[in-house]
Amino acid sequence: EENGENYVYVKGAPEILLKKCKFIYKNKKLAELDGHEKQKILDINKGLTLGSYRSLALAYKKTKSSDKTGFEENLVFLGIVGLEDPPREEIKETLELCKTAGIKVKMVTGDDKNTALAIAKQIGFEGGVLEGEEIDKLTDDEFMQVAKDVVIFARVKPEHKLRIVKALKQNGEIVTMTGDGVNDAPALKEAHIGVAMGKNGTDVSRDAADLTLKDDNFSTIVSAISEGRTVFNNIRKFLTYQLSCNYAELMI
């Protein structure tokens, strides 16, 4: 609040936030945001996402009202920020190990489709892509059939993450879900094994999860699965040995 006026600052996906903007702050003054200007902004945004940047649009509004109704309408567009979040160096090798071990990995992200595809290309991650808006158009039965073949889910909301987990479970998959935010909690709870991040995860996500990664590293999950399979195989071998010995003794 300043001089009796309230300032509302908004951030979000460019293609969504632009629909709520009526003006643009340009050359140190306000101007009307027309269709031509919007298209220029969308083109800039596309260039960022194709370069694997996560894009974030910024806008604001001045109002004398304290009523929150309509705060996100008739906004003044300020600009787009491109954030680089490169994948870990070891992720490509880890994904190869998953493939060899028969583990299906799916990317679920709130980022733009182009950003998701650009990052996937960097790590050798290939497959079908589905966006949140497309998920909304599918019935639960339709989505259950589609989800098993889709590898990348982009521009998803919390409710989409929950639907993805449920659909995979209905397909007979054993589902592990990773997450770090408050909005990941429902999907973490729904998954057979919810895995939260220990360093950057929220308390809510850790409470909802079954396991917490202390190093926030995806490769740690793969190592844990490998160790678990080794233990399981050793137990099975031990039981087989014991049963065969005891059966022979009973025969004698």
Protein Blocks (a to p, Z undefined) as FASTA:
>chain_A
ZZhiacddddddfklmmmmpcbdceehiacdddfklmmmmmmmmmmmmmnopacdddddd
ddfbfbfghklgoiacfbdcdddddddfklmmmmmmmmmnopacddddfbdfklmmmmmm
mnopacddddfklmmmpcfklmmmmmmmpmbdghiafklmmmmmmmmmmnopacddddfb
fklmmmmmmpmbdcddfklmcfklmmmpmbdcfklpaklmmmmmmmmmmmmmmmmmmmmm
mmmmmmmmmmZZ
